Amino acid sequence: MKKNQNILMVIIFGVFILVACSPSNSPKYSTSVDSENGKIPTATPGTMSSSSGSSHMMEPIGGESIQKAIETNGGQLLDYYLDDEIKVFELTAKPISWPITKDISVTAWTYNDTVPGPMIRVTEGDAVRIIIKNELPEPTTIHWHGIAVPNAMDGIPNVTQKPIQPGESFVYEFVAKPAGSYMYHSHYEGDIQVSAGLYAPFIIDPKEAEVPKPDVDITLMISEWLFKDGKTWASMPMAGMEPNYFTFNGKAFPDTEIINVKKGQLVRLRLMGIGQFVHPIHLHGVPFKIVATDGHPVPIDAQLTKDTVLVSPGERYDIEFIAAETGQWMLHCHILHHTTNDNVEPGGLMLMINVTD
């Protein structure tokens, strides 16, 4: 009898697991009102996708009429025009063939044809308007990561706005604050669209002049790619979808940029983790101080002196150091597999800081 009861319990437990894991029971974003308390339910992380299902994850990144990139350096400053006192920026989201090395070009989804997309840089308190046109094969939105925007401008599909359909445009408008290092990126099927390249830096400079002001100020966005059999796939921390290329500002070593510095100069590096993996970033030759985290200044007495900082997804660290000695000094991820290109070393998350007299 006891044996039969145990078997029955196993069967019931198995049925419970199957029901709980059924796709039909997966939570979705919703703006419907809770009938009991009149509140809008909280959106569950990871459910920002459309109804296309998990099979969409397993499709290569695509698009129609994909052209080769003309500008091959990402994160360049985006121009604006003034409408009264509002700084107006224009973005177009579209597929492009993007070279992460001289030999490897991935299919990327981009803002204004580059990876990262163009840098928006303004002063704290500026009124900004960003007009985004969607030329992707599916809907999208933009989230202003870390910036204090009105709720309607937060970019969460079917919560704060309707997804921007292919061929449509949308206008985001807010006052840029507080000062610091931020990002903007897709928030629609983010594990696919952000992995495909829809991300860019957003820097808000303080109203008061910085003292001391860095002589060299470089933003480095850290991401990962999966490229195999001539196709690009969304890289994810799941079996079979792990990345095989790793990039600073959309480039893998040896095609990462060389940062040229004069001996004695103050250097600021703004490290931004935009992918889905952690990266302990290590600097050779000289220690650095962590002067800001996630856009917020660290008081001088609390600043850590380190030579390695772990940058997790979504985090930003501003680090500063004095270039004390001439030579070529390496900056790289200390998960050493991340310094390979398709398992071949050297590659990936490595770049050189070239210090001269």
N, C-alpha and C positions, 0 to 999 in steps of 0.2 A: 504493500500500500504506500509506504513512504517513498519507495523507488518511483512509483507512478506519479506521486505528487511532485517529486523533483523534476521528472520529465515534463510534466504539465507546466511547471514554473519556467523552465527553459524555453518552452514554446511560446508562452505568453510574453516573456522578456524579448524574444526575437521579433515577435510581431510588433511590440512597442517600438523597438529600434527602427524597424522598417518604416513604420508610420511616421515617426519623428524625423527621419531623414528623407522622407519623400519630397521631391521638388515642389509638389503642389502645396506643401506646408512651409516653404521657404518664405521668410519675412520679406516684404517689399516696402519701399518708401511710400508713404501715403500722407495726404493732407486732409483726410477725412477726420471729423471730430469724434472723439470718444463720447459715446452716448451717456456714459455714467458720470464723467467729470467735466465734460465740455472742453477738454484739452486736446491739442493736436498730438498724436503719438510721437514718441522720439524715433527718429530715423535710425535704423540699425546699421552699424558700419559694415561695409562690404556688400551692400544691396543697392548700389547706385546704378546698376546695369539696367538695360532694357529687358524685354521679355525674350530675347534671343536665346537665352539658356547657356549652360556651361560649354556646349559644343563650340560656341563662338570663340572661347578662349583658345581652342585648338586649331583655329584657322590662321593662316599667315596674314601678316599685316598687308593690306592691299589698298587699292584706289585706282581710279581711271586716269589715263593720260599722264602718267607719272613722268616728270622731267628731271633731268640732272640739276643739282644745285648750282647756281651761278656764284653766289657768295658762299664761301666754304668755311668762314669763321663765325661761330655762333656767339650769342650774348652781346652783340654790338649795340651801342646806344641808339634808342629809337627817337627819331625826330617827332616833334609835335607842332601844332599850330594853336593859336589863341582864339577862343570865342569869348569875347569880353575878357574875363579874368580866369577862364577855365582852360587848362591845358588839355588839348584833345589829341589822343593817340589812336592810330588805326592799325588793326590786326586782321590778318586773314589766316584761317586755319586750313591747311591743304596738305596732301601727300607730296613727298619729294624724294628723290634718290639722293641720300646723304652719305658722303665719304667719311667713315670713321678712321680709316687709314688710306694710304694712297692705293692700296690694292682691294680694299673691301668697302663697298657701298651698300648701306642698308636702306630698306624702304621705311621712311620716317614720316610721321605726321607732325607737322610743324606750325609754328607761328611765323609768318612772313618768311618762309622758305629756309629757316636755319634751325640748328640744334646746338645749344638752347635757342629759344626764340629771342627776340631783341630785348635788351635791358631797358626797362622803364626806370628813369632816375629823376626824382623830383625833390623839392624841399618840403619839410614838415609844414603842414598847413595849406599846401597847394590844393586847389580844387582840380580834380582830374576827371576826364571823360574818356573811356576806352570803348571804341566801336569795333566789335568783332564780327566778321563775316565768315560763315561756315561753308567751306568748299570741301569738306570731308564727305565720305560716303555714308556717314551716320551722324546722329545728333551729338552735341557737345555742350559744355558749359565751362566757365572759368571760375576758379576759386582763388581768392587773394590771400595766400597762406600767411597768417600771422598779422595781417593788417586789420585795424579796427574799422570795418566797413558796416554800413547799415545792413540789417538782416536781409532785406530784399536784394542786396547786391552780393550776397555770400556765395552764390553759384551752385546751390545744391538742387539737382534736378527733381522736379515734382514736389519740392518742399518750399524753396524760396523763389523758384522760377520754373517755367516750362523749359524743357530742353530746346536748344537752338537747332532747328532742323536743317538738313542740307539745303543750301541756297538761301537761308535766312540770315538776318543780322540781329544783333542785340547790343544795347547800350548799357554799360556799367558806368556809374558816376558816384564819386565819393570824395571826401577830403582825406588826403594822404597823411596818416598818423598811426602810431608814433614814429619817430626817427629810428632807423635800423635796417638790417639786412633781411629781406623777405623774398618771396617767390610768388609766381602765379602759375597755375597749371590746370589741366582739365579735371573736372570732378564727375564726369560721366564715364562709366566703365573705366575708372581710373587705372585699374591694374593693367588694362590694355592700352588706353590712350596715353597715359603718362609714360609707360614703358616704351611707347612708340615715338616719344619725343615732344609731347605737348607740355613743355615746361620752360620757364625763363626766370631771370632774376628781376627783382623789383627793389630798388634801393631808395630809401627816404633819408636824405641828408638833414642834419639838425639845422635849426634856424641860426644858432650861434656857431661861429667858426670853431672848429675843433683845435685844441691845443694839447699836444703837438699834432699837426696834421700829417698823415703818412705821405711819404714821397712817392711810394708805389702802392696802388690800391687795386687788387685783382680779385675778381669773383670766380670761384671754381665750383661748378655744379657737377655732382658725382652721380653717375648712373650706370646701368648695365644693359646689355643687349644679348639677344639670342639669334644667331645667324647660322643657318645650316642648309645644305643642299640648295644654295642660291636663293633662299627665302628668309624673310625676317619674321620672327615670332615674338610675342610678348613674353619677356623674361619674368619669371615668378619663382618664389621659394617653394616650389612643389616639384615632385619627381618628374623628370623628363622635360621640365620647362626652365631648368637652371641656366643662367647666362653663360656664354663663352667669350664675351668681350665686355670690357669695362672702360668707361670713358670719363675724362675730365672735359667739361664743356664740349661734349659730343665728339671727342677725339681720343683714340687709344695710342699709347706709345708705340713707335717713335714719332707719331704725328701730333702729339700733344704740344702745346705752345711752350716756348722757352721764355721764362720770365727774366728780363734783363734788369739788373740792379747795380748801382754804384756802391762801392764800399762806404760804409757809414750811414747809408740811407735807412730810414724807417719804412718797413714793409708791412702792409696789412693784407692778409689773405682772408677772404670771406668764403668759408667752406660750407656748402649746401648739399645735404643728402636728399636727393629727389627720387632715388630708386627704391627698391624693396629689400636691400641688404645693408648690413652694417659694414663700415670701413674705418679701421684704425689708421688714421693718416699720420705718417711719421716724417719729420724733417731732419735731414742730415746737417751736421756742421754747427748748429747753433740752437739753443732752446728758444721757445717762444712763450708769450703770455697770452692767456685767453682773456680778451678785453670785452667781449660781448657774447651772449648766448641767446639764440632765437630772437635776435634783434634788440635785446635789452642789454645796456651797458653793465659791466661788472665793476663794482666799486674797487678802487685801486688796492685796498687792503685785502680784498677777497680774490684778486686775480691769481690764478695758478700759473706756475712756471713749469712747462712740460716740453717734451719733444715728440709726444704721440697723443692724439686726441681721437676718441671713438665717435664717429659721426654716424648717427642712426637715421633711419628714414624720417624725413620731415624736419630734421634738426639743422640749425645754422650756428656755426662758431666763427667769430671774428678773432683771428690770432695775429699778433704783431711781434716782430723781432727786428733787431738791428743787424744789417749785413756786415758782419765783423771781419770776414776774411775772403780774399779773392778766390775764385775757382768755380767749378760747376758742382753745385750741391743738389742732391736729389730730394724730391718730395714724392712719397709713394704710399700706397696702402700696404699695411703690414700683415694682411691676410695674403700670403704670397701667391696663392693661385690667382688673385686679382691683379697680379702683374704679369699676366700671360694673355696672349691672343690665340684663342682656340687651342688652349693648353700648351702653347709654345712661348717660352720665355726668351727675351724680355718683351713686355707689352703692357697693355692695360693701363692701370692707374699709376703711372710714373710720369714725372716731368722734371725738367732741370731748371734750377735757379742759377743763372749765370751772373756772378758777382765780379765786377771789374773795378780797377782803380779810377 
